[in-house]
Amino acid sequence: MIGLISGVKVKYQFATFEDLVSIVQNNTNTISISAQRITPERLQSVDFAQFIRNGITLLVTSTYTPVINGLADLCGKTVAVQSGTQPAALVQTQNGKCGSNKINIKTVNEYLDAVNLVRNSTADVAIAGEIMLAATVRQFNNQLKLVGGIFNSTIVGIVCNKNKVNLCCALVNAINFLINEGIYKDLLQRYSFNYTNNAICSSRINLQGSTCASMCIPRNKQLCMKNLN
């Protein structure tokens, strides 16, 4: 959608979550889209164009009956988590609070590997971003369910190279165009996201950076293309 608005052809490539920042850092014309939180550590290497708010939640099979209200209830259970993510850090921290009733942590490289460990009952629980897990529940026709509520909600962004400010601004303005035209809200509702919880009011670079209002207007395709070059 952003590519169409800006008149830019987008080429897709898949990469592991842990490599997304370094790939963009080393390639000025590359961006990455995932549930990348805007953190001080990442901001040392790359910039972000805000696009949605994402929390963390827990996934189990729809037939799973033990009560899980939050991280404390993971003690003594087998938990699948993608390496290099904030959920992985949260599980490690919680494990230090479990005493002798430790969490059996199964770390995987790919998000779907964590989901599949739950599906085949190798793990009791998977922990990840609510956006991805909510989409997964829909994908598997409610054979899975979310538990434990949503916590640690924060803004995530599209990753862009620090030396390509115009590219990052083009992304910001394309996202704001979607918001202003009502398309953004329609997209969230179409994919069953909670507009109140997941939407941002407007995009900007990083957490407190430029709104890029004077640099690129998606309605003006020629100007957008100039800023992308």
N, C-alpha and C positions, 0 to 999 in steps of 0.2 A: 504493500500500500504506500509506504513512504517513497519507494523508488518510483512508483507511478506518478505520485504528486510532484516529485522533483524532476521528472523526465529523465531518470537515470536507470540504466539497465543494471540489475543486481545479480551477481554471480554467487551462488551459495556453496559453501564448503563446511564440512563438519569437523570439529576439533574437540579435544577433551577440555573440560571446564578449567582445569589447572593451567592450560596453555593459552587461554583466550586473551589475557592481558599482554603476555609477551608477544603473541602473534601481531596484535594491533600496534604494540610499541615498536615493532621492527618493520611495519609496513604502513606507510602513510595513507594509502588509499583503501585500507581495510578497516572495517568496523566489526564488532561482534555483538550479538544479541543473545542474551540469556538472562538468568535471574541474578545479575551482577550487582551486588550492593555497592553503594558509593562510600568507600572507606578511606581514611587518611593514608593507609598503606598503598592502596591502588592509585590514589591521586598523585602519588609521587612518580608514577610511570605513565598514566594515561588520563584522559578527560572522559566525561560522561555527558550524554544528553538524556535528561530525565524522561521516563515514559510511563511508569506505573509504580504503584506501591505494593509491596509484597511482604507477607509475613511467613512464619514457619509453622508447620503443622505435622501431624503424624498419620500414617496410612496403615491400615490393617485389612484383612479379608472381611467381607460382609458377615461372615459367620463367627468372627472372633468375639468371644464373650467377656474376657477379663476387662475390668474397668481401667481405662487410662485417661486421667484428667490432665496430665502434664508430664514434664520431664522426670519428676520424682518417681513416677510409676514405671519408668523404664528399667529400674534396678531389677536384676534377676532375669531380664528378658534378652532375647537376641534381636539386635537392632541393625538394620542395613542403612548405610549412609554413603553418599558420594564423597570421595576424598577431596580435600582442598576447599571445602565449603564451610560456611558458618555453622550449618547443622552438625557437621563433623566435629567442630570445636565445641559446640554446646554439649554433644554427647560425651566427649572426653571430660569436660568439666563436671558434668553430672555424675560420671562414673567415679570421680574422686570423692563424691559425697555418698556413695552407695555402701560404704563399709565393706563387709565380707560378701554382700549380695551383689556382686559386680554385674555390669552389663556385658553381654557377649557381643562385641562390636564387629560387624562384618563390613569392612571398607571396600568399596568398588570404584572403578574408574568412571563408569557411566551411570547416569541417573536411572535409566531403564533396567540396569542390572539390579539395582536396589529394589525396584518394584517387583521384578521377577523373583527375587528371593522371598518376598512376601507371598507372591502368588503360588509358589511351589512349596510353601510352608517351611523353607529353610530358615527364614527369619520371622519373628513375630510381628515386627514393626519396621516401617521405613520412615525416615524423617527427611523432609526437604521443604522447599518453598511451596506455599499454599497454591500459587498459580499453577505450577506444574502438576501438583498432586490432584487438584480439582479437575484439571483436564484429563488426567489419567483415570480418575473415577468414572468420568463420562465415557471415555474411550472403551473401558471394559464393562460397560453396561451395568454399573453398580454392583459388580462382583467384589468391589473393594469399597471401603468407606474411610472417611476422615474422622479422627478422634483427637481429644486433648486440647481442643480450641486452637486459636491462632495467637501467636506471640512473636515478639521481636519484629514487629512490622516496621518497614522503612522504605524509602524510595530507592528504586533501582534504575539503572540507565543503560543506554546503548554505549558501548565503549568506542572511543575514537582517539586517534593519535594526537598528542599534544602539539605537534608541529603542523597540524591540519585544522586550525581553528575554523576556517570557513566551512569545512566539511561538517564539523560538529554543529556549527550554527545552522547549516542547511537542515540537519536532522531536527534540531530544536524547533525551527520554524515549520517544518512539515508536521511535526507532532502538534504544535499549537494550531495549525490550520485544521487538523482533524478535530481538535477539541472545540475550536470556535464554530465549526460547521456542524457540530453535533454528531459527527461520524464516530468519534472516539467513544462516546457514550453508547452508541448503537453497537459498536464492536464488543465492548465489555459485556453488554447485556446479551448479545448473540451467543457469546461463549460462557454465559452463566456466571460471570464475575459480579461481585458486589460493588456497585458504583461508589457507594459511600466509603467502603473500606479500601478499595483498590485504585480509585481514580486519583489523578493529580489535577490541580486546578489549572496549571500551565507548566510548560517545560522550560528549562534553563540549563546552562552548562553547570555541571557539578551540583553541589547543594545550594550555594549562594552566588553562583556566577552569573554571567551575562544572559539576558533573555534574547539577545541577538536581533532585536526588533527591527533595526535599521539595515541589517546586512543581507537578508534574503527573504523574499516573500513567495511562498509556493505558488500563488496565482501567477506570478511572473516567471514563467519557465526559463526565459532567456537569462534573467538575472541569477536564478538558481544555478543554471549550468555554468555561468561565469564563476560563481563562488566555489563550485565543486572542482573546477579545473586547477 
